């Protein structure tokens, strides 16, 4: 193995260990079962409707799951970054769906066949527990988005997503500030609605800017505006 390959495998072991909350020995075994693939921007990691028996762990980069509504609108389902896992439906045989996952930027992913992951889960308790936690967290996230889509207005969904993005980064700062068009896709709204909502929050002092970052100056006031 050349030096570049060794570095890639070392990086994959580090990310997989963090993703599965396991020790280096188990991470070494899991990495050995994975195939590393690189995807240029806008290329597909997984296409819709095709049966797929693979799980993906993002090693580096940014991938996005999206789908099209009945009226043809593009809807962002979820974004995946380093350490995120997707394709878990393959574990239950429910991997065929209408969503697609494509690379937003150059992305490297570790691909593990579902039967291999099932074997790893049966052999290592740490892997089974980590997968269970990931699946529960994914279900909770999707359930929350479903409820928000049914109960919140478009502006309420923007407010909720801003809070979620900031909290995902550990505080009240979104770095870099979200692009209005991308934020609109995430909340199933329009770029104009997102732009008006953010402008109103900036004027009221609930949001602020710091260079390329967006700051939530008053989280409690923003929370009150969600509903």
C-alpha positions in Angstrom: 0.0 0.0 0.0 1.4 3.4 -0.9 1.6 6.4 1.5 -1.6 8.0 0.1 -3.5 4.8 0.6 -2.2 4.3 4.1 -3.3 7.9 5.0 -6.7 7.2 3.5 -7.1 4.1 5.6 -5.9 5.8 8.7 -8.4 8.6 8.2 -11.2 6.1 7.6 -10.3 4.2 10.8 -10.5 7.5 12.8 -13.9 8.4 11.4 -15.4 5.0 11.7 -14.2 4.7 15.3 -15.9 8.0 16.1 -19.1 7.1 14.2 -19.5 3.7 15.9 -18.0 4.8 19.2 -15.7 1.8 19.2 -12.0 1.2 20.0 -9.2 1.2 17.4 -9.2 -2.6 17.2 -12.8 -2.8 16.2 -12.5 0.2 13.9 -9.7 -1.6 12.2 -11.9 -4.6 11.5 -14.8 -2.5 10.3 -12.5 -0.5 8.0 -11.2 -3.8 6.6 -14.7 -4.7 5.6 -15.4 -1.3 3.9 -14.5 -0.2 0.4 -13.5 3.4 0.1 -14.9 5.3 -2.8 -14.4 8.9 -3.9 -17.2 10.9 -5.5 -16.8 14.2 -7.4 -19.3 17.1 -6.8 -22.8 16.4 -8.1 -22.2 12.7 -8.7 -24.6 10.1 -7.2 -23.6 8.0 -4.2 -27.0 6.2 -4.3 -29.8 6.5 -6.8 -33.5 6.2 -6.1 -35.7 3.2 -6.7 -32.7 0.9 -7.2 -32.4 -1.9 -4.7 -29.3 -1.3 -2.6 -27.7 -3.5 0.0 -25.0 -1.1 1.1 -24.4 1.2 4.0 -22.3 4.4 3.6 -20.2 6.1 6.2 -19.0 9.6 5.1 -15.3 9.8 5.7 -14.8 13.3 4.2 -16.9 15.8 2.3 -20.6 16.6 2.2 -23.4 14.5 0.7 -27.1 15.3 0.5 -30.2 13.1 0.4 -33.0 14.6 -1.7 -36.3 13.6 -3.3 -38.9 15.0 -5.6 -42.4 15.7 -4.4 -45.5 14.8 -6.5 -45.6 18.3 -8.0 -41.9 18.1 -9.0 -40.4 20.2 -6.2 -36.9 19.2 -5.0 -36.9 18.5 -1.3 -33.8 18.1 0.8 -34.2 15.2 3.2 -30.9 15.3 5.1 -27.3 16.4 4.8 -24.4 14.1 5.6 -20.9 15.1 6.7 -17.8 13.3 8.0 -18.8 10.6 10.5 -22.5 10.4 9.3 -24.0 7.1 8.2 -26.8 6.5 5.8 -28.4 3.5 3.9 -29.4 1.8 7.1 -32.6 0.6 5.5 -30.5 -2.1 3.8 -30.3 -3.8 7.2 -34.0 -4.5 7.1 -34.4 -5.1 3.3 -36.1 -1.7 3.0 -33.4 0.0 1.0 -35.4 0.7 -2.1 -36.9 4.3 -2.0 -37.4 7.4 -4.1 -34.7 9.4 -2.5 -31.2 9.9 -3.9 -27.9 10.8 -2.3 -25.4 12.9 -4.2 -22.1 14.6 -3.4 -22.3 18.4 -2.7 -18.5 18.6 -2.8 -15.8 16.1 -3.2 -16.7 13.2 -0.9 -15.1 10.0 0.3 -17.3 7.3 1.7 -16.7 3.9 3.2 -19.2 1.4 1.8 -20.1 -1.7 3.7 -22.4 -4.5 2.4 -25.4 -5.0 4.6 -24.6 -8.7 5.3 -21.2 -7.6 6.4 -22.6 -5.0 8.8 -25.1 -7.6 10.2 -22.1 -9.9 10.9 -20.2 -7.1 12.6 -23.2 -6.3 14.8 -23.5 -9.9 15.8 -19.8 -10.1 16.6 -19.2 -6.8 18.4 -21.6 -5.4 21.0 -20.2 -2.0 20.5 -21.1 -1.9 16.9 -24.6 -3.2 17.6 -25.2 -0.6 20.3 -23.8 2.2 18.1 -26.0 1.2 15.2 -29.1 1.1 17.5 -28.4 4.6 18.7 -27.8 5.9 15.2 -31.1 4.4 14.0 -33.1 5.8 17.0 -31.6 9.3 16.4 -32.4 9.1 12.7 -36.0 8.1 13.5 -36.4 10.9 16.0 -35.0 13.5 13.5 -37.3 12.3 10.7 -40.3 12.2 13.0 -39.6 15.8 14.2 -39.4 17.0 10.6 -42.6 15.3 9.7 -44.4 16.9 12.6 -42.9 20.3 11.8 -44.0 20.0 8.2 -47.6 19.3 9.3 -47.9 21.8 12.1 -45.6 24.8 11.4 -46.0 27.6 8.9 -43.2 28.2 6.3 -41.6 30.9 8.5 -41.9 28.7 11.6 -40.0 26.0 9.7 -37.3 28.5 8.9 -37.1 29.5 12.5 -36.9 25.9 13.7 -34.2 25.0 11.1 -32.0 28.0 12.1 -32.1 26.8 15.7 -31.3 23.3 14.7 -28.4 24.3 12.6 -26.9 26.4 15.4 -27.4 23.7 18.0 -25.8 21.2 15.7 -22.7 23.3 15.8 -22.8 23.5 19.6 -24.2 27.0 20.3 -25.7 30.0 18.7 -23.5 30.4 15.6 -24.1 29.0 12.1 -20.8 28.9 10.3 -20.9 29.6 7.4 -24.3 31.3 7.1 -26.7 29.1 5.2 -27.5 29.9 1.6 -31.1 30.9 1.3 -31.8 28.6 -1.6 -30.4 25.6 0.2 -32.2 26.5 3.4 -35.5 26.8 1.4 -35.0 23.2 0.1 -34.4 21.9 3.6 -37.7 23.4 4.9 -39.8 22.8 1.7 -40.3 26.5 1.2 -39.1 29.2 -1.3 -35.9 31.2 -1.4 -38.0 34.4 -1.2 -39.8 33.3 2.0 -36.4 32.4 3.6 -34.9 35.7 2.5 -37.8 37.7 4.0 -37.8 35.7 7.2 -34.1 36.1 7.8 -34.2 39.9 6.9 -37.0 40.4 9.4 -35.1 38.6 12.1 -32.0 40.7 11.4 -34.0 43.9 11.6 -35.5 42.8 15.0 -32.0 42.0 16.4 -32.9 38.3 16.9 -30.2 37.4 14.3 -26.9 39.0 13.7 -24.0 38.6 11.3 -20.3 38.1 12.1 -18.3 38.0 8.8 -19.6 34.9 7.0 -21.4 33.6 10.0 -24.9 34.0 11.2 -25.5 34.5 14.9 -28.6 33.8 16.9 -28.5 36.8 19.2 -31.7 35.9 21.1 -32.4 32.1 21.0 -35.4 32.4 23.4 -37.1 35.0 21.2 -36.5 32.8 18.1 -37.9 29.8 19.9 -41.1 31.7 20.7 -41.5 32.5 17.0 -41.4 28.9 15.9 -45.1 28.2 16.7 
